[in-house]
Amino acid sequence: MLESDWTQNVPSYGDEREPCRESVSEPTGVDGGFPEPQPLVDLPRVDVAGIIDAPSPPPDFIWDGLVPRGHVCLLSGHGGSGKSTLALQLAVAVAMGLPLLGVPTMPSRVLVFSGEDAGPLLRHRLAAICRALDVEPRALAERLLVLDATENPALGEETLDRETGRRHIAPTAIYERLREIVTEHQPALIVADNASDCYEGDENDRSQVRGFVRSLAVLSRQVDSHPAILLLTHTPKQAVSGRGESYSGSTAWHNSARARLSLTPAKDDDSRLTLSLDKLNIGPRTAVPLHLVRSHGGVLEMDEGAHDAEDAPSESPATILLRLLADFARRGERVSPEQSARNNAWKMLQQENGFPKRTYRAAGPLFSAMRELERRGLIERAEYVNAHRKRYEQWILTAKGWAEIGESAPTAPTAPTSGVGALDAEPRGGAPTAPTSGPRGCGGIERAQVSAQEGATDEQ
């Protein structure tokens, strides 16, 4: 017989258990059982219900209607066509808030990543551009950052995946360094010159090309300034004379970019070029081709001599503008001299039938033409008062302007009847205005007499 009962030293079940033997409480799901499995990845949902009440903002353009912000845009051209110079001109114009080739730009910081041209050549080209655009280099340096990447330009390189045996494009250390610089500088435009230097992969491999372009788009989305990325690409030889595509390699270059510009030289004169917008899938393609000519200093300028004999109008473009303004006056519609107004000349006139689009391809040349018409005394600024008694200005034809188009000035019901502009129009031979109340009317005379009598009473 045992001296003691050994069962007295055994703890009861569930009491005084060792920590290592503690049971872990099982998570419970909706029904108290196992939890629902979670997806490994998820996709963001798009708010469809609020597309009217809380609409997304329209796309922004660094270069109006041509280069969209927050996306990758290709600028294609064969070697020596001037695409690098044009890209630098755009960089300077954006940095200083100047229009380029008559097309407005969005003023902002700019970064140029040059994998093809080294510092000395870049400085030479920038000097010519600053002289042509009348830009102070010290002021430009505060908003333009130029990187000489000719020693190590690759942003994406081909890499072998040992598990799958497939080759793909991976970001390089230069790409990561560029991301750091872009995050610090916060540009709204990045110029990458050019794809043949920045891309070390197979240009005919769709997946590699698509991966490289997407890596640039990711860079744009990750930076607070959401810059436009203008990637320069070479044009194959067969496309120089109008045959084939205006880019080299796989169609993924065209499909992956959201916009694409092409710079094409004339067949019989390499100094004359055409800049056309070949793709824009985030909005309507309203931009018309720009005809350019290379100046003595190498800077690209508008080719004023470019014309198409078949489309040549029978009247001068200035006369056509006067006729369009006359039509607006007959309809009682107003065209504002202010460029920022909703009813400015560009927004109102370019939609009209007969508008000389080949002459005025952008807002800048049209605004200049309107000022020239004003200097010639054919149009003038006239003030009017709207229904809310607010004063605004409008363009109207002078008597000389009406005579220029072989018509007489409108009669009183269609002429401006309120504001200073209507009164000022009379001495210049415009249509007489209807009588208005005030110091010049009968009511004004009676009020003046009453005021005089009250003044005499006060003196007494």
Salt bridges, closest charged atoms under 4 A:
ASP42 OD1 - ARG45 NH1 2.81
GLU116 OE2 - HIS234 NE2 3.92
ASP117 OD2 - ARG125 NH1 2.62
GLU136 OE2 - ARG138 NH1 3.24
GLU158 OE1 - ARG167 NH1 3.57
GLU176 OE1 - ARG179 NE 3.19
GLU180 OE1 - ARG177 NH1 2.92
ASP269 OD2 - ARG272 NH1 3.26
ASP278 OD2 - ARG260 NH1 3.35
ASP303 OD2 - ARG272 NE 2.68
GLU315 OE2 - ARG323 NH2 2.98
ASP327 OD1 - ARG330 NH1 2.72
GLU333 OE2 - ARG331 NE 2.72
GLU352 OE1 - ARG331 NH2 3.57
GLU372 OE1 - ARG375 NH2 2.85
GLU374 OE2 - ARG381 NE 3.14
GLU380 OE1 - ARG428 NH1 2.39
GLU383 OE1 - ARG391 NH1 2.77
GLU393 OE1 - ARG381 NH1 3.79
GLU407 OE2 - ARG323 NH1 3.73
GLU407 OE1 - ARG330 NH2 2.00
